[in-house]
Amino acid sequence: MNRSLVSGELFSVEHQVLTLGTKNLSWRLVECCVPHFSCRKWICIGGVLYYTASVNSSSFSSMLVCFNLRSEKFSFVSFMETFSRAMHESTTLVNHDGKLGLLMSEDSSNVTRSSKSFDLWVLQDDEWSKHEYVLPPLWKDVVTETMCIAGMVGTSEIVLSPRFQYVPSYVIYYNVESKTIRKVGIQGLEAFQGSRFYTYLNYVENVKFL
């Protein structure tokens, strides 16, 4: 995705695709009729790449973009009618049983010890359905700093990591079915103390042709 500066704002005006595993490794242009600025949130489900986007670089995400890896066509998912606001930075895209999900804290702000619940919005047949997960009282004793939502493992465990890593480093697993909390330590990050970290789940080294 190439970006251009128009009146002080960044827009994406050119999209390119490179297919790995083919003899002809060359970038080719694909057309998109809606100019947008892509954000950091993305996920691939069933051969479709979903990512959040805004109309320019200075606004919150106001659209969900879908790029079909087979047809190489763009489409857009509406959510402003459902949420009546732009998507907050803390919102995370998840794969919920093969369907696109938006996972966020109840007020769409950062996750802290004062958070009371998580909201999961699942898209099926162009309709959003809401699932609410209320946090147990033990939550306040386990969470001591601002957390980021890393995603979900399967359909039952929400994974959170600190916004900044300090020793001892850790991640938190919250099981929405059993309402249990696990705090798992991570070793070997001492040299990165105080650094901003991004946590990615279900990593697989696989570049197979979709």
N, C-alpha and C positions, 0 to 999 in steps of 0.2 A: 504494500500500500504506500503510494507516494503522496506526500502532503504539500499543499501550497498555502501561501500566506495571502489572504485577501482582507484588506482593511483592518489589518492587525489581528485577524483571527485565522487559526489553522483549520483547513478542511482537507479531506481526502478527495482527490479528484481522479486518481488513477489506481486501479487495482490490478495486480499481476499474480499469476499462478505458475508454480513450478512443480511438475509431477515427478516424484522420485521413482526409481526402479524402471525407468524407460531409457531407450537408447538416445533419444533426443532431449538432453537436459538443457532446455532453454525456457526463459520466462516468456509468458504470453499475456496479453492484456485481456481482462474480462470487464464487461460493462456493468455499471450500476447507475440507476437513474436518480438515486437520492444521495446528494452530497452529505457526508457525515464524518465525524471525528471518532475514531475507534478508541475504546478505553481498555483497561487492563484485564477485564473480566471476560473469559471465554471458556467454552467447553465444546467437545465434539461428541455427539450422540447419534448413533445410527447413520453415519455418513453425512451428517449436517453439522457444520460449524456454527455455533451460536456465540455472539459476542455483544456486549453492551456498547452503545454509541450515543453521542450527543450531536447537536446541530453545529457546535463549534467547540473550540478547546477550552473555553472559559465557563461552560455550563455543566450541570450534572447530566448523567445519562438519561435520555428521554426516549430511547428506542432500543429494541432488540433486533439485531440483524441476523439473518439466517443465510448461510452460504452452502448450497448443496454441492458436495465434492464431486459427484458424478456428472450432474448437468452443468455445473459451474454457473449456476444462476443464483441471484440474490432475491430474497424476500424479507418481509419485515413483520414482526410480531407486535401487536398493539398491547400496551399495558397501562397507558396513561388513563384510559377510561376506567380501569379497575382500581388503580392506586391513587388517581387524582393528583399525582405529583411526580417529580422526577425521581429516579432511583438513587438512593443514598450510596455513598462509597462503600459502606460495610456490607451491602447486599452481595451475596455470592451465588453464582450459577452452579447447580448440582445436577447430577444424573440420578433421578428418583425412579428406579424400576424401569429404565428405558425412556423416561419422559423428562422434559426440561422442567427444572424447579428453580425457584428463587428463594433463597434462605436468608433470613434477616432477623435481627432482634425486634422486639415488639414495637419499639419506637423508631426503628431503622437507624439508630445511632450506634456508636461503638458498644461492644459487649463488655460490661463491667460487673463488679460484685453486686451492684444494685439492679441489674437486669432481672426481669421477672419471667420472661418467656421468649420463645423463638416462634416466628411465623414462617411457614413453608407454603409457598404458592406453586401449585403444579399445573402445567399446561397440558390439556388433553382435548383434542378435537376443537382447537381454537377457543377453548373456555378455560378460565382460571378457577381452581378450587383451593380453598385455604385450609391448612392444618396448623393448629396451635399446640405448642408443647410448653407446658408450664414447668418452671424450674423448681426443684425441691429446696427446702430451707438450708440444706447442707451447702448449697451453691455459694453462699456468702463466706463460708469458711475456707473454701478451696480456691476461689478466684480472688487474687489480691492485686491485680493490675489490669490495664486495658488489654482486651483480647481481640483478635481478628478471627472471623469464621473462615477456616481453611476449606471446609466442605463437608460431605457426608460419606461414610463408609456403608455401602449397602443402602438400606432404607431405614436403619434404626440408630446409627451412631453419628452424632455431630462432632466434628473435630475442630478444636480451637487452638490457636497459638498466640503467644504474646506479640504485641506489635513490635517491640524491641527485645532482643535477646540479651539476657543477663545470666550469670552463673548463679545457681544451677539452671540450665536450659530444660525446657519441658514442653509438652503439649497436653491438652485435656480432651478426653473422650467423654461425651455425654450420651448415654443410651436413652432414647426417647420412650422405649417400651418398658424397660425395667426401672427407669429414672435413677440410674446409678451413674456415678462420676468416677473416672479413672484419671490420675495424673501420672504421666509417663515421662521419666527423665531422659535427656539426650546428652550424650558425651561427645567431646571433641570440638566444641564450639567456643572454647575459652578465648581464643584469639580474636573472636568477632564480638566480644562483649560490647553492648550498647549499640550494635548495628541493627538497621531495619531488616527484617527477614520476611520472606514469602514462603509459605508452605504449600506444597503440591502433593496431592494424594493419588494413589493407584497408578504410580508411575510404571510404565512398561516400555522397554526398548523394542519398538515395533514400528516399522515404516512400510508395512504392507500396502499394496495398492487397493484402495477402497472402491 
